[in-house]
């Protein structure tokens, strides 16, 4: 049997941009992507701590070292600049693999930088 677990999480980052007239996605600073083990086009779930919204989108690589967290397209309607969000990616594995699996969890500072 295969089960789905949290693979990666970027915990409590600040939305820096929202671009409604852009093809959907979330643009994430490449430093944060690397730290969380995320790759471009990977599906992610977004949880908005400010308004309780939860939605699914995919990752676009943002400029390294900028702290960029930009919601694009329709997802831009679900956030406001300055909102605090959690970005979560999930993976599927066997129950045996899952017993020893350790997710990658990133806790950036208030400027979306690695500490």
Phi and psi restraints in degrees (range 20) as a CNS / XPLOR table:
assign (resid 1 and name C) (resid 2 and name N)
       (resid 2 and name CA) (resid 2 and name C) 1.0 -99.9 20.0 2
assign (resid 2 and name N) (resid 2 and name CA)
       (resid 2 and name C) (resid 3 and name N) 1.0 140.7 20.0 2
assign (resid 2 and name C) (resid 3 and name N)
       (resid 3 and name CA) (resid 3 and name C) 1.0 -127.7 20.0 2
assign (resid 3 and name N) (resid 3 and name CA)
       (resid 3 and name C) (resid 4 and name N) 1.0 159.8 20.0 2
assign (resid 3 and name C) (resid 4 and name N)
       (resid 4 and name CA) (resid 4 and name C) 1.0 -108.1 20.0 2
assign (resid 4 and name N) (resid 4 and name CA)
       (resid 4 and name C) (resid 5 and name N) 1.0 128.7 20.0 2
assign (resid 4 and name C) (resid 5 and name N)
       (resid 5 and name CA) (resid 5 and name C) 1.0 -128.7 20.0 2
assign (resid 5 and name N) (resid 5 and name CA)
       (resid 5 and name C) (resid 6 and name N) 1.0 161.8 20.0 2
assign (resid 5 and name C) (resid 6 and name N)
       (resid 6 and name CA) (resid 6 and name C) 1.0 -64.9 20.0 2
assign (resid 6 and name N) (resid 6 and name CA)
       (resid 6 and name C) (resid 7 and name N) 1.0 126.2 20.0 2
assign (resid 6 and name C) (resid 7 and name N)
       (resid 7 and name CA) (resid 7 and name C) 1.0 -96.6 20.0 2
assign (resid 7 and name N) (resid 7 and name CA)
       (resid 7 and name C) (resid 8 and name N) 1.0 -42.0 20.0 2
assign (resid 7 and name C) (resid 8 and name N)
       (resid 8 and name CA) (resid 8 and name C) 1.0 -147.9 20.0 2
assign (resid 8 and name N) (resid 8 and name CA)
       (resid 8 and name C) (resid 9 and name N) 1.0 151.2 20.0 2
assign (resid 8 and name C) (resid 9 and name N)
       (resid 9 and name CA) (resid 9 and name C) 1.0 -149.6 20.0 2
assign (resid 9 and name N) (resid 9 and name CA)
       (resid 9 and name C) (resid 10 and name N) 1.0 133.4 20.0 2
assign (resid 9 and name C) (resid 10 and name N)
       (resid 10 and name CA) (resid 10 and name C) 1.0 -107.2 20.0 2
assign (resid 10 and name N) (resid 10 and name CA)
       (resid 10 and name C) (resid 11 and name N) 1.0 111.6 20.0 2
assign (resid 10 and name C) (resid 11 and name N)
       (resid 11 and name CA) (resid 11 and name C) 1.0 -96.7 20.0 2
assign (resid 11 and name N) (resid 11 and name CA)
       (resid 11 and name C) (resid 12 and name N) 1.0 120.8 20.0 2
assign (resid 11 and name C) (resid 12 and name N)
       (resid 12 and name CA) (resid 12 and name C) 1.0 61.4 20.0 2
assign (resid 12 and name N) (resid 12 and name CA)
       (resid 12 and name C) (resid 13 and name N) 1.0 66.7 20.0 2
assign (resid 12 and name C) (resid 13 and name N)
       (resid 13 and name CA) (resid 13 and name C) 1.0 -103.7 20.0 2
assign (resid 13 and name N) (resid 13 and name CA)
       (resid 13 and name C) (resid 14 and name N) 1.0 156.1 20.0 2
assign (resid 13 and name C) (resid 14 and name N)
       (resid 14 and name CA) (resid 14 and name C) 1.0 -95.2 20.0 2
assign (resid 14 and name N) (resid 14 and name CA)
       (resid 14 and name C) (resid 15 and name N) 1.0 133.0 20.0 2
assign (resid 14 and name C) (resid 15 and name N)
       (resid 15 and name CA) (resid 15 and name C) 1.0 -68.8 20.0 2
assign (resid 15 and name N) (resid 15 and name CA)
       (resid 15 and name C) (resid 16 and name N) 1.0 123.0 20.0 2
assign (resid 15 and name C) (resid 16 and name N)
       (resid 16 and name CA) (resid 16 and name C) 1.0 -100.9 20.0 2
assign (resid 16 and name N) (resid 16 and name CA)
       (resid 16 and name C) (resid 17 and name N) 1.0 -21.3 20.0 2
assign (resid 16 and name C) (resid 17 and name N)
       (resid 17 and name CA) (resid 17 and name C) 1.0 -151.0 20.0 2
assign (resid 17 and name N) (resid 17 and name CA)
       (resid 17 and name C) (resid 18 and name N) 1.0 156.4 20.0 2
assign (resid 17 and name C) (resid 18 and name N)
       (resid 18 and name CA) (resid 18 and name C) 1.0 -143.2 20.0 2
assign (resid 18 and name N) (resid 18 and name CA)
       (resid 18 and name C) (resid 19 and name N) 1.0 116.2 20.0 2
assign (resid 18 and name C) (resid 19 and name N)
       (resid 19 and name CA) (resid 19 and name C) 1.0 -116.9 20.0 2
assign (resid 19 and name N) (resid 19 and name CA)
       (resid 19 and name C) (resid 20 and name N) 1.0 93.8 20.0 2
assign (resid 19 and name C) (resid 20 and name N)
       (resid 20 and name CA) (resid 20 and name C) 1.0 -62.0 20.0 2
assign (resid 20 and name N) (resid 20 and name CA)
       (resid 20 and name C) (resid 21 and name N) 1.0 -41.7 20.0 2
assign (resid 20 and name C) (resid 21 and name N)
       (resid 21 and name CA) (resid 21 and name C) 1.0 -91.2 20.0 2
assign (resid 21 and name N) (resid 21 and name CA)
       (resid 21 and name C) (resid 22 and name N) 1.0 52.8 20.0 2
assign (resid 21 and name C) (resid 22 and name N)
       (resid 22 and name CA) (resid 22 and name C) 1.0 -139.3 20.0 2
assign (resid 22 and name N) (resid 22 and name CA)
       (resid 22 and name C) (resid 23 and name N) 1.0 149.2 20.0 2
assign (resid 22 and name C) (resid 23 and name N)
       (resid 23 and name CA) (resid 23 and name C) 1.0 -58.9 20.0 2
assign (resid 23 and name N) (resid 23 and name CA)
       (resid 23 and name C) (resid 24 and name N) 1.0 135.1 20.0 2
assign (resid 23 and name C) (resid 24 and name N)
       (resid 24 and name CA) (resid 24 and name C) 1.0 -49.3 20.0 2
assign (resid 24 and name N) (resid 24 and name CA)
       (resid 24 and name C) (resid 25 and name N) 1.0 156.2 20.0 2
assign (resid 24 and name C) (resid 25 and name N)
       (resid 25 and name CA) (resid 25 and name C) 1.0 148.1 20.0 2
assign (resid 25 and name N) (resid 25 and name CA)
       (resid 25 and name C) (resid 26 and name N) 1.0 -176.6 20.0 2
assign (resid 25 and name C) (resid 26 and name N)
       (resid 26 and name CA) (resid 26 and name C) 1.0 -127.7 20.0 2
assign (resid 26 and name N) (resid 26 and name CA)
       (resid 26 and name C) (resid 27 and name N) 1.0 127.7 20.0 2
assign (resid 26 and name C) (resid 27 and name N)
       (resid 27 and name CA) (resid 27 and name C) 1.0 -93.5 20.0 2
assign (resid 27 and name N) (resid 27 and name CA)
       (resid 27 and name C) (resid 28 and name N) 1.0 126.0 20.0 2
assign (resid 27 and name C) (resid 28 and name N)
       (resid 28 and name CA) (resid 28 and name C) 1.0 -125.2 20.0 2
assign (resid 28 and name N) (resid 28 and name CA)
       (resid 28 and name C) (resid 29 and name N) 1.0 133.6 20.0 2
assign (resid 28 and name C) (resid 29 and name N)
       (resid 29 and name CA) (resid 29 and name C) 1.0 -47.0 20.0 2
assign (resid 29 and name N) (resid 29 and name CA)
       (resid 29 and name C) (resid 30 and name N) 1.0 130.6 20.0 2
assign (resid 29 and name C) (resid 30 and name N)
       (resid 30 and name CA) (resid 30 and name C) 1.0 -60.9 20.0 2
assign (resid 30 and name N) (resid 30 and name CA)
       (resid 30 and name C) (resid 31 and name N) 1.0 -30.3 20.0 2
assign (resid 30 and name C) (resid 31 and name N)
       (resid 31 and name CA) (resid 31 and name C) 1.0 -60.9 20.0 2
assign (resid 31 and name N) (resid 31 and name CA)
       (resid 31 and name C) (resid 32 and name N) 1.0 -43.2 20.0 2
assign (resid 31 and name C) (resid 32 and name N)
       (resid 32 and name CA) (resid 32 and name C) 1.0 -67.9 20.0 2
assign (resid 32 and name N) (resid 32 and name CA)
       (resid 32 and name C) (resid 33 and name N) 1.0 -40.1 20.0 2
assign (resid 32 and name C) (resid 33 and name N)
       (resid 33 and name CA) (resid 33 and name C) 1.0 -58.2 20.0 2
assign (resid 33 and name N) (resid 33 and name CA)
       (resid 33 and name C) (resid 34 and name N) 1.0 -48.9 20.0 2
assign (resid 33 and name C) (resid 34 and name N)
       (resid 34 and name CA) (resid 34 and name C) 1.0 -61.1 20.0 2
assign (resid 34 and name N) (resid 34 and name CA)
       (resid 34 and name C) (resid 35 and name N) 1.0 -44.5 20.0 2
assign (resid 34 and name C) (resid 35 and name N)
       (resid 35 and name CA) (resid 35 and name C) 1.0 -62.6 20.0 2
assign (resid 35 and name N) (resid 35 and name CA)
       (resid 35 and name C) (resid 36 and name N) 1.0 -33.1 20.0 2
assign (resid 35 and name C) (resid 36 and name N)
       (resid 36 and name CA) (resid 36 and name C) 1.0 -93.8 20.0 2
assign (resid 36 and name N) (resid 36 and name CA)
       (resid 36 and name C) (resid 37 and name N) 1.0 -3.2 20.0 2
assign (resid 36 and name C) (resid 37 and name N)
       (resid 37 and name CA) (resid 37 and name C) 1.0 70.8 20.0 2
assign (resid 37 and name N) (resid 37 and name CA)
       (resid 37 and name C) (resid 38 and name N) 1.0 30.4 20.0 2
assign (resid 37 and name C) (resid 38 and name N)
       (resid 38 and name CA) (resid 38 and name C) 1.0 -93.0 20.0 2
assign (resid 38 and name N) (resid 38 and name CA)
       (resid 38 and name C) (resid 39 and name N) 1.0 148.7 20.0 2
assign (resid 38 and name C) (resid 39 and name N)
       (resid 39 and name CA) (resid 39 and name C) 1.0 -122.8 20.0 2
assign (resid 39 and name N) (resid 39 and name CA)
       (resid 39 and name C) (resid 40 and name N) 1.0 159.3 20.0 2
assign (resid 39 and name C) (resid 40 and name N)
       (resid 40 and name CA) (resid 40 and name C) 1.0 -59.3 20.0 2
assign (resid 40 and name N) (resid 40 and name CA)
       (resid 40 and name C) (resid 41 and name N) 1.0 139.5 20.0 2
assign (resid 40 and name C) (resid 41 and name N)
       (resid 41 and name CA) (resid 41 and name C) 1.0 76.2 20.0 2
assign (resid 41 and name N) (resid 41 and name CA)
       (resid 41 and name C) (resid 42 and name N) 1.0 0.7 20.0 2
assign (resid 41 and name C) (resid 42 and name N)
       (resid 42 and name CA) (resid 42 and name C) 1.0 -68.8 20.0 2
assign (resid 42 and name N) (resid 42 and name CA)
       (resid 42 and name C) (resid 43 and name N) 1.0 139.8 20.0 2
assign (resid 42 and name C) (resid 43 and name N)
       (resid 43 and name CA) (resid 43 and name C) 1.0 -70.3 20.0 2
assign (resid 43 and name N) (resid 43 and name CA)
       (resid 43 and name C) (resid 44 and name N) 1.0 136.2 20.0 2
assign (resid 43 and name C) (resid 44 and name N)
       (resid 44 and name CA) (resid 44 and name C) 1.0 -135.8 20.0 2
assign (resid 44 and name N) (resid 44 and name CA)
       (resid 44 and name C) (resid 45 and name N) 1.0 152.7 20.0 2
assign (resid 44 and name C) (resid 45 and name N)
       (resid 45 and name CA) (resid 45 and name C) 1.0 -103.3 20.0 2
assign (resid 45 and name N) (resid 45 and name CA)
       (resid 45 and name C) (resid 46 and name N) 1.0 138.2 20.0 2
assign (resid 45 and name C) (resid 46 and name N)
       (resid 46 and name CA) (resid 46 and name C) 1.0 -114.5 20.0 2
assign (resid 46 and name N) (resid 46 and name CA)
       (resid 46 and name C) (resid 47 and name N) 1.0 133.4 20.0 2
assign (resid 46 and name C) (resid 47 and name N)
       (resid 47 and name CA) (resid 47 and name C) 1.0 -119.7 20.0 2
assign (resid 47 and name N) (resid 47 and name CA)
       (resid 47 and name C) (resid 48 and name N) 1.0 121.4 20.0 2
assign (resid 47 and name C) (resid 48 and name N)
       (resid 48 and name CA) (resid 48 and name C) 1.0 -94.7 20.0 2
assign (resid 48 and name N) (resid 48 and name CA)
       (resid 48 and name C) (resid 49 and name N) 1.0 113.4 20.0 2
assign (resid 48 and name C) (resid 49 and name N)
       (resid 49 and name CA) (resid 49 and name C) 1.0 -68.9 20.0 2
assign (resid 49 and name N) (resid 49 and name CA)
       (resid 49 and name C) (resid 50 and name N) 1.0 -23.4 20.0 2
assign (resid 49 and name C) (resid 50 and name N)
       (resid 50 and name CA) (resid 50 and name C) 1.0 -78.5 20.0 2
assign (resid 50 and name N) (resid 50 and name CA)
       (resid 50 and name C) (resid 51 and name N) 1.0 -36.5 20.0 2
assign (resid 50 and name C) (resid 51 and name N)
       (resid 51 and name CA) (resid 51 and name C) 1.0 -125.7 20.0 2
assign (resid 51 and name N) (resid 51 and name CA)
       (resid 51 and name C) (resid 52 and name N) 1.0 -0.6 20.0 2
assign (resid 51 and name C) (resid 52 and name N)
       (resid 52 and name CA) (resid 52 and name C) 1.0 82.0 20.0 2
assign (resid 52 and name N) (resid 52 and name CA)
       (resid 52 and name C) (resid 53 and name N) 1.0 -1.3 20.0 2
assign (resid 52 and name C) (resid 53 and name N)
       (resid 53 and name CA) (resid 53 and name C) 1.0 -62.1 20.0 2
assign (resid 53 and name N) (resid 53 and name CA)
       (resid 53 and name C) (resid 54 and name N) 1.0 143.8 20.0 2
assign (resid 53 and name C) (resid 54 and name N)
       (resid 54 and name CA) (resid 54 and name C) 1.0 -134.3 20.0 2
assign (resid 54 and name N) (resid 54 and name CA)
       (resid 54 and name C) (resid 55 and name N) 1.0 131.0 20.0 2
assign (resid 54 and name C) (resid 55 and name N)
       (resid 55 and name CA) (resid 55 and name C) 1.0 -155.1 20.0 2
assign (resid 55 and name N) (resid 55 and name CA)
       (resid 55 and name C) (resid 56 and name N) 1.0 168.4 20.0 2
assign (resid 55 and name C) (resid 56 and name N)
       (resid 56 and name CA) (resid 56 and name C) 1.0 -117.0 20.0 2
assign (resid 56 and name N) (resid 56 and name CA)
       (resid 56 and name C) (resid 57 and name N) 1.0 139.2 20.0 2
assign (resid 56 and name C) (resid 57 and name N)
       (resid 57 and name CA) (resid 57 and name C) 1.0 -151.3 20.0 2
assign (resid 57 and name N) (resid 57 and name CA)
       (resid 57 and name C) (resid 58 and name N) 1.0 -160.8 20.0 2
assign (resid 57 and name C) (resid 58 and name N)
       (resid 58 and name CA) (resid 58 and name C) 1.0 -136.5 20.0 2
assign (resid 58 and name N) (resid 58 and name CA)
       (resid 58 and name C) (resid 59 and name N) 1.0 162.1 20.0 2
assign (resid 58 and name C) (resid 59 and name N)
       (resid 59 and name CA) (resid 59 and name C) 1.0 -90.6 20.0 2
assign (resid 59 and name N) (resid 59 and name CA)
       (resid 59 and name C) (resid 60 and name N) 1.0 136.9 20.0 2
assign (resid 59 and name C) (resid 60 and name N)
       (resid 60 and name CA) (resid 60 and name C) 1.0 -118.3 20.0 2
assign (resid 60 and name N) (resid 60 and name CA)
       (resid 60 and name C) (resid 61 and name N) 1.0 138.7 20.0 2
assign (resid 60 and name C) (resid 61 and name N)
       (resid 61 and name CA) (resid 61 and name C) 1.0 -71.8 20.0 2
assign (resid 61 and name N) (resid 61 and name CA)
       (resid 61 and name C) (resid 62 and name N) 1.0 126.1 20.0 2
assign (resid 61 and name C) (resid 62 and name N)
       (resid 62 and name CA) (resid 62 and name C) 1.0 -101.9 20.0 2
assign (resid 62 and name N) (resid 62 and name CA)
       (resid 62 and name C) (resid 63 and name N) 1.0 166.9 20.0 2
assign (resid 62 and name C) (resid 63 and name N)
       (resid 63 and name CA) (resid 63 and name C) 1.0 -61.0 20.0 2
assign (resid 63 and name N) (resid 63 and name CA)
       (resid 63 and name C) (resid 64 and name N) 1.0 130.4 20.0 2
assign (resid 63 and name C) (resid 64 and name N)
       (resid 64 and name CA) (resid 64 and name C) 1.0 -62.7 20.0 2
assign (resid 64 and name N) (resid 64 and name CA)
       (resid 64 and name C) (resid 65 and name N) 1.0 135.6 20.0 2
assign (resid 64 and name C) (resid 65 and name N)
       (resid 65 and name CA) (resid 65 and name C) 1.0 82.1 20.0 2
assign (resid 65 and name N) (resid 65 and name CA)
       (resid 65 and name C) (resid 66 and name N) 1.0 4.3 20.0 2
assign (resid 65 and name C) (resid 66 and name N)
       (resid 66 and name CA) (resid 66 and name C) 1.0 -93.0 20.0 2
assign (resid 66 and name N) (resid 66 and name CA)
       (resid 66 and name C) (resid 67 and name N) 1.0 -19.6 20.0 2
assign (resid 66 and name C) (resid 67 and name N)
       (resid 67 and name CA) (resid 67 and name C) 1.0 75.9 20.0 2
assign (resid 67 and name N) (resid 67 and name CA)
       (resid 67 and name C) (resid 68 and name N) 1.0 12.9 20.0 2
assign (resid 67 and name C) (resid 68 and name N)
       (resid 68 and name CA) (resid 68 and name C) 1.0 -63.5 20.0 2
assign (resid 68 and name N) (resid 68 and name CA)
       (resid 68 and name C) (resid 69 and name N) 1.0 129.2 20.0 2
assign (resid 68 and name C) (resid 69 and name N)
       (resid 69 and name CA) (resid 69 and name C) 1.0 -135.2 20.0 2
assign (resid 69 and name N) (resid 69 and name CA)
       (resid 69 and name C) (resid 70 and name N) 1.0 102.3 20.0 2
assign (resid 69 and name C) (resid 70 and name N)
       (resid 70 and name CA) (resid 70 and name C) 1.0 -123.4 20.0 2
assign (resid 70 and name N) (resid 70 and name CA)
       (resid 70 and name C) (resid 71 and name N) 1.0 122.0 20.0 2
assign (resid 70 and name C) (resid 71 and name N)
       (resid 71 and name CA) (resid 71 and name C) 1.0 -89.9 20.0 2
assign (resid 71 and name N) (resid 71 and name CA)
       (resid 71 and name C) (resid 72 and name N) 1.0 131.2 20.0 2
assign (resid 71 and name C) (resid 72 and name N)
       (resid 72 and name CA) (resid 72 and name C) 1.0 -116.3 20.0 2
assign (resid 72 and name N) (resid 72 and name CA)
       (resid 72 and name C) (resid 73 and name N) 1.0 155.4 20.0 2
assign (resid 72 and name C) (resid 73 and name N)
       (resid 73 and name CA) (resid 73 and name C) 1.0 63.4 20.0 2
assign (resid 73 and name N) (resid 73 and name CA)
       (resid 73 and name C) (resid 74 and name N) 1.0 -145.2 20.0 2
assign (resid 73 and name C) (resid 74 and name N)
       (resid 74 and name CA) (resid 74 and name C) 1.0 -57.2 20.0 2
assign (resid 74 and name N) (resid 74 and name CA)
       (resid 74 and name C) (resid 75 and name N) 1.0 -31.4 20.0 2
assign (resid 74 and name C) (resid 75 and name N)
       (resid 75 and name CA) (resid 75 and name C) 1.0 -61.7 20.0 2
assign (resid 75 and name N) (resid 75 and name CA)
       (resid 75 and name C) (resid 76 and name N) 1.0 -24.2 20.0 2
assign (resid 75 and name C) (resid 76 and name N)
       (resid 76 and name CA) (resid 76 and name C) 1.0 -61.9 20.0 2
assign (resid 76 and name N) (resid 76 and name CA)
       (resid 76 and name C) (resid 77 and name N) 1.0 -24.2 20.0 2
assign (resid 76 and name C) (resid 77 and name N)
       (resid 77 and name CA) (resid 77 and name C) 1.0 -74.9 20.0 2
assign (resid 77 and name N) (resid 77 and name CA)
       (resid 77 and name C) (resid 78 and name N) 1.0 -14.6 20.0 2
assign (resid 77 and name C) (resid 78 and name N)
       (resid 78 and name CA) (resid 78 and name C) 1.0 -93.9 20.0 2
assign (resid 78 and name N) (resid 78 and name CA)
       (resid 78 and name C) (resid 79 and name N) 1.0 -2.4 20.0 2
assign (resid 78 and name C) (resid 79 and name N)
       (resid 79 and name CA) (resid 79 and name C) 1.0 -138.1 20.0 2
assign (resid 79 and name N) (resid 79 and name CA)
       (resid 79 and name C) (resid 80 and name N) 1.0 166.1 20.0 2
assign (resid 79 and name C) (resid 80 and name N)
       (resid 80 and name CA) (resid 80 and name C) 1.0 -127.1 20.0 2
assign (resid 80 and name N) (resid 80 and name CA)
       (resid 80 and name C) (resid 81 and name N) 1.0 150.8 20.0 2
assign (resid 80 and name C) (resid 81 and name N)
       (resid 81 and name CA) (resid 81 and name C) 1.0 -56.5 20.0 2
assign (resid 81 and name N) (resid 81 and name CA)
       (resid 81 and name C) (resid 82 and name N) 1.0 132.8 20.0 2
assign (resid 81 and name C) (resid 82 and name N)
       (resid 82 and name CA) (resid 82 and name C) 1.0 98.2 20.0 2
assign (resid 82 and name N) (resid 82 and name CA)
       (resid 82 and name C) (resid 83 and name N) 1.0 -15.2 20.0 2
assign (resid 82 and name C) (resid 83 and name N)
       (resid 83 and name CA) (resid 83 and name C) 1.0 -61.9 20.0 2
assign (resid 83 and name N) (resid 83 and name CA)
       (resid 83 and name C) (resid 84 and name N) 1.0 149.6 20.0 2
assign (resid 83 and name C) (resid 84 and name N)
       (resid 84 and name CA) (resid 84 and name C) 1.0 -99.8 20.0 2
assign (resid 84 and name N) (resid 84 and name CA)
       (resid 84 and name C) (resid 85 and name N) 1.0 125.9 20.0 2
assign (resid 84 and name C) (resid 85 and name N)
       (resid 85 and name CA) (resid 85 and name C) 1.0 -125.4 20.0 2
assign (resid 85 and name N) (resid 85 and name CA)
       (resid 85 and name C) (resid 86 and name N) 1.0 163.4 20.0 2
assign (resid 85 and name C) (resid 86 and name N)
       (resid 86 and name CA) (resid 86 and name C) 1.0 -119.6 20.0 2
assign (resid 86 and name N) (resid 86 and name CA)
       (resid 86 and name C) (resid 87 and name N) 1.0 133.1 20.0 2
assign (resid 86 and name C) (resid 87 and name N)
       (resid 87 and name CA) (resid 87 and name C) 1.0 -111.0 20.0 2
assign (resid 87 and name N) (resid 87 and name CA)
       (resid 87 and name C) (resid 88 and name N) 1.0 122.0 20.0 2
assign (resid 87 and name C) (resid 88 and name N)
       (resid 88 and name CA) (resid 88 and name C) 1.0 -127.1 20.0 2
assign (resid 88 and name N) (resid 88 and name CA)
       (resid 88 and name C) (resid 89 and name N) 1.0 132.8 20.0 2
assign (resid 88 and name C) (resid 89 and name N)
       (resid 89 and name CA) (resid 89 and name C) 1.0 -116.2 20.0 2
assign (resid 89 and name N) (resid 89 and name CA)
       (resid 89 and name C) (resid 90 and name N) 1.0 144.9 20.0 2
assign (resid 89 and name C) (resid 90 and name N)
       (resid 90 and name CA) (resid 90 and name C) 1.0 -117.4 20.0 2
assign (resid 90 and name N) (resid 90 and name CA)
       (resid 90 and name C) (resid 91 and name N) 1.0 154.8 20.0 2
assign (resid 90 and name C) (resid 91 and name N)
       (resid 91 and name CA) (resid 91 and name C) 1.0 -134.6 20.0 2
assign (resid 91 and name N) (resid 91 and name CA)
       (resid 91 and name C) (resid 92 and name N) 1.0 157.3 20.0 2
assign (resid 91 and name C) (resid 92 and name N)
       (resid 92 and name CA) (resid 92 and name C) 1.0 -110.6 20.0 2
assign (resid 92 and name N) (resid 92 and name CA)
       (resid 92 and name C) (resid 93 and name N) 1.0 134.9 20.0 2
assign (resid 92 and name C) (resid 93 and name N)
       (resid 93 and name CA) (resid 93 and name C) 1.0 -155.4 20.0 2
assign (resid 93 and name N) (resid 93 and name CA)
       (resid 93 and name C) (resid 94 and name N) 1.0 171.1 20.0 2
assign (resid 93 and name C) (resid 94 and name N)
       (resid 94 and name CA) (resid 94 and name C) 1.0 -72.1 20.0 2
assign (resid 94 and name N) (resid 94 and name CA)
       (resid 94 and name C) (resid 95 and name N) 1.0 160.6 20.0 2
assign (resid 94 and name C) (resid 95 and name N)
       (resid 95 and name CA) (resid 95 and name C) 1.0 -61.5 20.0 2
assign (resid 95 and name N) (resid 95 and name CA)
       (resid 95 and name C) (resid 96 and name N) 1.0 -35.7 20.0 2
assign (resid 95 and name C) (resid 96 and name N)
       (resid 96 and name CA) (resid 96 and name C) 1.0 -65.0 20.0 2
assign (resid 96 and name N) (resid 96 and name CA)
       (resid 96 and name C) (resid 97 and name N) 1.0 -46.6 20.0 2
assign (resid 96 and name C) (resid 97 and name N)
       (resid 97 and name CA) (resid 97 and name C) 1.0 -60.1 20.0 2
assign (resid 97 and name N) (resid 97 and name CA)
       (resid 97 and name C) (resid 98 and name N) 1.0 -40.3 20.0 2
assign (resid 97 and name C) (resid 98 and name N)
       (resid 98 and name CA) (resid 98 and name C) 1.0 -63.4 20.0 2
assign (resid 98 and name N) (resid 98 and name CA)
       (resid 98 and name C) (resid 99 and name N) 1.0 -30.3 20.0 2
assign (resid 98 and name C) (resid 99 and name N)
       (resid 99 and name CA) (resid 99 and name C) 1.0 -61.4 20.0 2
assign (resid 99 and name N) (resid 99 and name CA)
       (resid 99 and name C) (resid 100 and name N) 1.0 -30.9 20.0 2
assign (resid 99 and name C) (resid 100 and name N)
       (resid 100 and name CA) (resid 100 and name C) 1.0 -110.4 20.0 2
assign (resid 100 and name N) (resid 100 and name CA)
       (resid 100 and name C) (resid 101 and name N) 1.0 0.7 20.0 2
assign (resid 100 and name C) (resid 101 and name N)
       (resid 101 and name CA) (resid 101 and name C) 1.0 -72.9 20.0 2
assign (resid 101 and name N) (resid 101 and name CA)
       (resid 101 and name C) (resid 102 and name N) 1.0 137.5 20.0 2
assign (resid 101 and name C) (resid 102 and name N)
       (resid 102 and name CA) (resid 102 and name C) 1.0 -120.2 20.0 2
assign (resid 102 and name N) (resid 102 and name CA)
       (resid 102 and name C) (resid 103 and name N) 1.0 116.5 20.0 2
assign (resid 102 and name C) (resid 103 and name N)
       (resid 103 and name CA) (resid 103 and name C) 1.0 -69.8 20.0 2
assign (resid 103 and name N) (resid 103 and name CA)
       (resid 103 and name C) (resid 104 and name N) 1.0 158.7 20.0 2
assign (resid 103 and name C) (resid 104 and name N)
       (resid 104 and name CA) (resid 104 and name C) 1.0 -95.0 20.0 2
assign (resid 104 and name N) (resid 104 and name CA)
       (resid 104 and name C) (resid 105 and name N) 1.0 118.2 20.0 2
assign (resid 104 and name C) (resid 105 and name N)
       (resid 105 and name CA) (resid 105 and name C) 1.0 -121.1 20.0 2
assign (resid 105 and name N) (resid 105 and name CA)
       (resid 105 and name C) (resid 106 and name N) 1.0 128.1 20.0 2
assign (resid 105 and name C) (resid 106 and name N)
       (resid 106 and name CA) (resid 106 and name C) 1.0 -115.0 20.0 2
assign (resid 106 and name N) (resid 106 and name CA)
       (resid 106 and name C) (resid 107 and name N) 1.0 134.1 20.0 2
assign (resid 106 and name C) (resid 107 and name N)
       (resid 107 and name CA) (resid 107 and name C) 1.0 -119.5 20.0 2
assign (resid 107 and name N) (resid 107 and name CA)
       (resid 107 and name C) (resid 108 and name N) 1.0 84.4 20.0 2
assign (resid 107 and name C) (resid 108 and name N)
       (resid 108 and name CA) (resid 108 and name C) 1.0 -69.0 20.0 2
assign (resid 108 and name N) (resid 108 and name CA)
       (resid 108 and name C) (resid 109 and name N) 1.0 164.4 20.0 2
assign (resid 108 and name C) (resid 109 and name N)
       (resid 109 and name CA) (resid 109 and name C) 1.0 -79.9 20.0 2
assign (resid 109 and name N) (resid 109 and name CA)
       (resid 109 and name C) (resid 110 and name N) 1.0 -174.7 20.0 2
assign (resid 109 and name C) (resid 110 and name N)
       (resid 110 and name CA) (resid 110 and name C) 1.0 -69.4 20.0 2
assign (resid 110 and name N) (resid 110 and name CA)
       (resid 110 and name C) (resid 111 and name N) 1.0 -9.0 20.0 2
assign (resid 110 and name C) (resid 111 and name N)
       (resid 111 and name CA) (resid 111 and name C) 1.0 -105.3 20.0 2
assign (resid 111 and name N) (resid 111 and name CA)
       (resid 111 and name C) (resid 112 and name N) 1.0 15.7 20.0 2
assign (resid 111 and name C) (resid 112 and name N)
       (resid 112 and name CA) (resid 112 and name C) 1.0 63.6 20.0 2
assign (resid 112 and name N) (resid 112 and name CA)
       (resid 112 and name C) (resid 113 and name N) 1.0 31.1 20.0 2
assign (resid 112 and name C) (resid 113 and name N)
       (resid 113 and name CA) (resid 113 and name C) 1.0 -107.6 20.0 2
assign (resid 113 and name N) (resid 113 and name CA)
       (resid 113 and name C) (resid 114 and name N) 1.0 152.7 20.0 2
assign (resid 113 and name C) (resid 114 and name N)
       (resid 114 and name CA) (resid 114 and name C) 1.0 -71.5 20.0 2
assign (resid 114 and name N) (resid 114 and name CA)
       (resid 114 and name C) (resid 115 and name N) 1.0 141.9 20.0 2
